[in-house]
Amino acid sequence: MAFTPSNFKATQVTRPRDQVEAQLREAILDGRFAQGEKLPPETELATLFGVSRPTVREALGALVSGGLIRKIPGVAGGSFVNTVTPDSLSQMLSQSMDTILRIGALDVDEITQVRRVLEIPAAQWAARNRSDEDIAAMQSVIEQQKKTTIDDPDIPEYDLRFHTAIGFASGNRLLAAFIAAVHNATHPAQFLDVTKEVAQKTIRQHIAIVKAIEAGDADKAGEEMRKHLDFVLRYSLPC
């Protein structure tokens, strides 16, 4: 349904900002504003809702914080509905998870349990759906891991890229977004007690996972991922 000014109406609520935010949020979620579409200017929204511009500005700020819109400065700027992609979804999820972790820390066991739920099926699905490009992305990370040292500060980043590549290879973009979000927010590799032996074993496990995925063996891929997560938990330090 196309947007028209008559789509909005003033309602009696406790705070004027709430009515503006609620109705704009609903208009975005039910498709009256399409992804990437520019919202009306603040002055026009203020007139439509019968509120002040500062009230509209507060409501728009809440929608920015909620990840529904983005504000672009400049003459050609304004408020635009966010386009939801796997990357943007992952970023929003990461921010939410990061907040949870800051408020009340999770322990490594909890993080690993969630990873099992997400990453074992992802490895299995990747074995069925992976492309040559997916395999190349995983192997590229492994080659970098082979060259790194145990004091390399980028170890968590390599781990993020490897496991995210498996998520995308699964063919399920939502699953990939969740996996990337968990790694972005928790960086599980940072809890690993990295010794030379642990690092070498981790790389060998990554290689085994990729071999199973490349061979199209879903059961083997899932089992190798399970072994890897068991190993990671066993050699992880407390949060």
C-alpha positions, 0 to 999 in steps of 0.5 A: 500500500502506497504512503499517503498523509492520511495513513497517519493520525494523531492519537492520545498517548502518555507521551507525544513522542510515543505516538509518532514513534509507534506509528512510524514503526508500524508504517515501516514494518507493514511496508508502507515505507519500503526498504531504502525509502526516504521518510517525509521531512521533520517539518511535514511529520510534525504537521501530520502528527500535530506535534513539535519538530523536537518531538519528531526528532526524538521519535526518529532518534529512537527508530535509529537506535532500533535499527529501523532507519538511518539518518543521512546529513546534508542537503540530499540527506534525511531519514531513510528506512534501512535495507535489511541484508545479512550484514546489516542484520548481523550488525544489529544482532551483534549490537544487541548481544554486546549490550547483553554481555556488558550488562551481565557476562555470559560464560564460555560454556553458554557461548559454546552451547549456542554455537553448537545449536547454530554451527553444527547445522550450518556445517551440515547445510554447507556440505549440501549447499556450498559453492566453489567460492565458499570453499575458497573463502574458508581455505583462504582463512586457513592459509592465513592461520597457517602463517600466523603466530600464537601472539597475533592479535588478529586470531579472533578475526580469522576465527570470525571469518572462518566460521562466518564463511561456513554460515554463508555457505549453509545457504541460509542468510539468517543463520549466517547472520546469527553466527556472525553476530555471536562471533562479533559480540563474543569473539570466542577465540579470545577465550582460547588458551592459545599454545603452539599445540592448541593453535596447530590442532585448531587449524587441523580441525578447521581443515577437517571441517572444510574437507567434509564440506567440500566432499558434500558429506553433511554428517561428517561436517557436522561431526567435525564441527562438534569435535572442534567446539568440544575442543574449543570449550576444553581449552578455553579460559573463564570469561 
